[in-house]
Amino acid sequence: MSDFSREQIIKLLQDEENESDLLKKADAVRKQFVGDEVHLRGLIEFSNICRNNCQYCGLQRDNKRLARYHMSEEELLKTAKQAADMGFKTLVLQSGEDLYYTRDRMCRIIESIKKNDVALTLSIGEREYDDYKAFRNSGADRYLMRIETTDKDLYHRLNPGMNWQHRHECLMMIKELGYELGSGIMVGLPNQTIESIADDLLYLKKIGVDMAGIGPFIPHPQTQLKNAVGNNLHLSLRTMAVMRLLLPDINIPATTAMESLHPKGRIMALKGGANVVMPNVTEGEYRRLYELYPGKVCVDDTPLHCRSCIGAKIIAIGRKIGQSYGGHNGRLPL
């Protein structure tokens, strides 16, 4: 089932007419390989400061209209404790590439959060090998960093000053150090082809990801791509479904960006192969200021409301909320 050729993948991605059948097949594979549990990951967006200038991202360095913040260690640890008390078994620390959080500072934060009996995912971008090693030794279990696209020319046009090969090497360092490896791609980027999306999926399979996030490109009004088309929910859903067929037992999130394009976007994803949801547990104004893309859902909600709301939706479609750490193949945190 998982041995699709590049040509077969392209055909599945192009086939709008049979999208419903593809999503149903992916859902059946999901049920067979990872069951009916939906794992909730509490997402803490702890800094919107970024040294990079990715042309699709609202946090880009050149966006001068964005009020910037980074949480203090005390705020971050308090947020993590509250999320653990709400029942989250995994927390995700996500930020721009903010070097205020030095190696030593991050290690202190990781060690403190791990005392809450949670699995911990980091999503803080490109770092040095010794940083990744120190974070792992301090207790970090998973690392999430999207490759975004394997079309190197496209990557370099959209990510000025960055290097695709270096990003790939970072992913390999993370895998070598024994993290559960999360990566993923953006779908609907300007000048992105169906063929390159097929190559992206084969790349994720080749490097052996434990989690793959598939998100639609949503143009942000304060970026260079503000007039691009984007917003391709259905191609994103088909891409996610093919990912499930290619790697039947990995974790695949129903991304929040999908719900920004359709009120039932995350439910559509859960019915098409996804088995993870990342409710936002960030407090207050920080929720609004972490604007990767416009129209982000739930920015006015409380963390508890977000968890209750998505929990009710999960139960309403006949699924159940996972009670474990939800690792790939049952792996536990350190």
C-alpha atoms as one frame of an Amber mdcrd trajectory, in Angstrom:
protein
   0.000   0.000   0.000   2.786   2.430   0.877   4.867   1.799  -2.261   3.355
   4.372  -4.581   5.399   5.575  -7.537   5.926   9.264  -8.172   3.523   9.040
 -11.107   0.820   7.413  -8.962   1.208  10.110  -6.315   0.876  12.859  -8.940
  -2.288  11.252 -10.262  -3.835  11.050  -6.777  -2.960  14.683  -6.058  -4.491
  15.837  -9.345  -7.707  13.817  -9.032 -10.224  16.329  -7.666 -13.185  14.224
  -8.780 -12.293  11.282  -6.541 -11.060  13.279  -3.557 -13.787  11.888  -1.295
 -12.733   8.309  -2.054  -9.082   9.172  -1.383  -9.918  10.700   2.004 -12.033
   7.676   2.951  -9.205   5.328   2.020  -6.737   7.364   4.073  -9.139   7.333
   7.013  -9.426   3.538   6.809  -5.617   3.245   6.790  -5.443   5.599   9.763
  -7.921   3.450  11.672  -6.028   0.250  10.836  -2.556   1.502  11.771  -3.003
   4.100  14.529  -6.554   3.511  15.763  -9.287   5.933  16.745  -7.421   7.969
  19.339  -6.762  11.615  18.549  -3.707  12.885  20.404  -3.896  16.428  21.736
  -0.685  18.459  21.824  -0.831  21.680  23.844   0.771  24.399  21.712   2.652
  27.208  23.483   3.640  30.032  21.136   6.267  31.607  23.354   7.937  34.143
  21.041   7.022  35.829  17.757  10.517  37.252  17.242  12.364  35.759  14.257
  15.753  36.387  12.676  14.563  35.076   9.276  12.634  36.787   6.507  10.559
  33.986   4.966   8.322  35.682   2.429   5.161  33.759   3.324   5.325  34.206
   7.103   3.686  36.916   9.180   6.497  36.655  11.746   9.141  37.557   9.177
  11.862  39.937  10.335  10.758  42.750   7.991   7.154  42.873   9.216   7.398
  46.144  11.145   3.676  46.290  11.900   3.780  43.320  14.248   4.130  43.965
  17.975   6.849  41.584  19.128   7.046  39.571  22.330   8.858  36.765  24.017
   7.656  35.117  27.188   9.795  35.220  30.287  10.898  31.870  31.654   8.381
  32.299  34.470   5.490  32.950  32.065   6.442  30.004  29.907   6.737  27.588
  32.829   3.427  28.793  34.265   1.706  28.234  30.901   3.222  24.752  30.643
   2.070  23.836  34.161  -1.478  25.010  33.423  -1.551  22.978  30.209  -0.320
  19.850  32.002  -2.977  20.388  34.676  -5.598  20.507  31.887  -4.568  16.975
  30.943  -2.248  17.497  27.991   0.301  14.677  27.778   2.383  16.458  25.146
   3.372  20.118  24.995   4.784  21.841  21.913   7.049  24.852  22.402   6.917
  26.905  19.205   8.556  30.216  18.345  10.253  32.186  15.645  14.008  31.768
  15.486  14.586  33.912  18.563  18.145  33.627  19.860  17.176  35.294  23.130
  16.475  31.681  24.102  20.057  30.563  24.356  21.146  26.973  24.785  21.382
  27.304  28.565  18.042  29.115  28.858  16.251  26.513  26.748  17.810  23.665
  28.726  16.541  25.171  31.988  13.079  25.540  30.496  13.035  21.973  29.158
  14.205  20.478  32.450  11.544  22.384  34.381   8.697  21.501  32.007   9.603
  17.809  32.016   8.810  17.711  35.739   5.128  17.910  34.704   5.200  14.344
  33.294   4.680  15.378  29.679   6.297  14.584  26.367   7.928  17.712  24.994
   8.196  18.836  21.380  10.381  21.742  20.288   9.625  23.800  17.191  12.201
  26.570  17.296  13.975  26.266  13.963  17.575  25.848  12.905  20.197  25.512
  15.634  23.688  24.125  16.005  24.273  20.406  16.595  25.418  21.046  20.165
  22.160  22.892  20.856  20.058  19.996  19.585  22.171  17.596  21.642  21.836
  19.674  24.811  18.076  20.026  24.376  17.765  16.274  23.895  19.891  15.561
  26.960  17.739  17.963  28.967  14.648  15.915  28.131  13.179  17.130  24.839
  11.482  14.189  23.107  10.439  15.487  19.706  11.483  18.176  17.281   9.291
  19.700  14.601  10.771  21.585  11.653   9.125  21.737   8.267  11.215  21.385
   5.158   8.401  23.430   3.476   9.382  22.342  -0.058  12.033  20.162  -1.680
  12.098  22.419  -4.744  15.389  24.087  -3.852  14.987  26.997  -6.262  11.541
  27.737  -4.835  12.842  27.351  -1.272  15.645  29.849  -1.833  13.327  32.378
  -3.512  10.879  32.215  -0.609  13.465  32.007   2.181  16.131  34.634   1.389
  19.360  34.158   3.282  18.537  30.557   4.166  19.935  27.357   2.699  17.876
  24.267   1.855  20.804  21.885   2.315  21.493  23.248   5.783  17.857  22.761
   6.748  18.016  19.169   5.528  21.196  18.648   7.541  19.470  20.014  10.646
  16.722  17.421  10.205  19.346  14.698   9.925  21.065  15.911  13.115  17.744
  15.813  14.941  17.051  12.282  13.757  20.580  11.112  14.640  20.154  12.397
  18.196  17.133  10.188  18.767  14.331  12.723  18.730  11.018  11.781  17.217
  11.317  13.745  13.999   8.507  15.941  12.749   8.613  17.766   9.443   6.172
  18.762   6.750   5.369  20.983   3.813   3.294  23.942   2.732   0.811  23.382
  -0.088  -0.239  25.992  -2.631   2.902  28.147  -2.660   3.379  30.411  -5.711
   5.007  28.483  -8.579   4.794  25.203  -6.675   3.902  22.278  -8.934   2.032
  19.051  -8.264   5.217  17.248  -9.260   7.223  19.030  -6.579   4.583  18.183
  -3.955   4.937  14.537  -4.952   8.706  14.883  -4.498   8.091  16.462  -1.081
   6.040  13.484   0.060   8.649  11.021  -1.166  11.329  13.025   0.670   9.391
  12.831   3.947   9.088   9.090   3.467  12.783   8.735   2.616  14.022  10.531
   5.750  11.641   8.505   7.911   9.616  11.169   9.693   7.612  10.231  12.784
   5.175  13.075  12.158   4.265  15.030   9.029   2.328  18.289   8.992   0.632
  19.334   5.771  -0.584  22.933   5.792  -2.131  25.210   3.170  -0.319  28.411
   2.224  -2.439  31.387   3.328  -1.189  34.766   2.051  -0.421  37.295   4.791
  -1.121  40.981   4.033   2.172  42.149   5.583   4.389  39.891   3.463   5.839
  39.931  -0.039   3.295  37.256  -1.056   0.236  39.234   0.031  -1.254  39.138
  -3.480  -0.565  35.447  -4.130  -3.490  33.038  -4.548  -2.927  30.285  -1.962
  -5.796  29.041   0.228  -5.919  25.623  -1.439  -7.660  23.547   1.213  -8.611
  20.633  -0.997  -5.163  20.071  -2.469  -3.847  20.200   1.108  -6.350  17.539
   2.180  -5.423  15.296  -0.747  -1.729  15.781   0.031  -2.329  14.849   3.677
  -4.319  11.765   2.639  -1.541  10.568   0.318   0.930  11.114   3.167  -1.152
   8.727   5.286  -1.084   6.117   2.510   2.686   6.481   2.105   3.464   6.319
   5.846   0.516   4.493   7.419   1.596   4.564  11.076   3.005   8.060  11.584
   1.345  10.938  13.423  -0.387  13.455  11.155  -1.929  16.627  12.584  -5.165
  18.220  11.484  -3.617  21.662  11.105  -5.228  24.820  12.425  -4.601  26.530
   9.075  -7.138  24.175   7.490  -9.796  25.432   9.890  -8.885  28.999   8.987
 -10.010  28.160   5.441 -13.146  26.176   6.381 -15.137  26.041   9.650 -14.834
  22.257   9.628 -11.298  22.124   8.265  -9.777  20.166  11.156 -12.682  17.722
  11.210 -12.308  17.211   7.456  -8.641  16.436   8.083  -9.438  14.031  10.934
 -11.836  12.239   8.592  -9.128  12.078   5.926  -6.241  10.455   7.771  -5.159
  12.820  10.562  -4.821  11.665  14.189  -3.335  14.668  16.039  -4.694  18.099
  16.970  -2.682  20.928  18.533  -4.968  23.171  20.595  -3.445  26.524  21.436
  -2.741  26.872  25.156  -1.033  30.264  24.854  -2.660  32.911  27.034  -4.084
  36.336  26.263  -2.781  38.795  23.692   0.075  36.485  22.732  -2.449  34.312
  20.861  -3.288  37.198  18.534   0.298  38.337  18.053   1.576  34.949  16.902
   0.169  35.483  13.418   1.884  33.220  10.931  -1.064  33.751   8.570  -4.248
  35.867   8.709  -7.615  34.576   9.883  -6.143  32.306  12.530  -8.956  30.636
  14.454  -9.569  30.727  18.211  -7.439  33.821  18.934 -10.115  35.135  21.303
 -10.654  31.844  23.126  -9.176  30.678  26.394  -6.964  27.561  26.438  -9.602
  25.655  28.391 -12.311  26.585  25.891 -10.088  25.477  22.992  -9.477  22.108
  24.580 -13.140  21.570  25.416 -14.289  22.665  21.969 -11.979  20.408  19.972
 -12.579  17.558  22.419 -16.319  17.766  21.788 -15.764  17.781  18.024 -13.539
  14.710  18.246 -16.114  12.779  20.247 -18.912  13.902  17.896 -17.261  12.127
  14.942 -16.884   8.866  16.860 -13.222   9.252  17.807 -11.715   9.377  21.287
  -9.146  11.584  22.951  -5.815   9.871  23.467  -4.669   9.403  27.050  -1.053
   8.482  26.315   1.994  10.450  25.196   1.029   9.489  21.657   4.476   8.671
  20.324   5.119   7.065  16.963   4.907   3.292  17.412   4.152   3.787  21.097
   7.493   5.418  21.934   7.490   7.109  25.325   9.237  10.323  26.328  12.561
  10.182  28.151
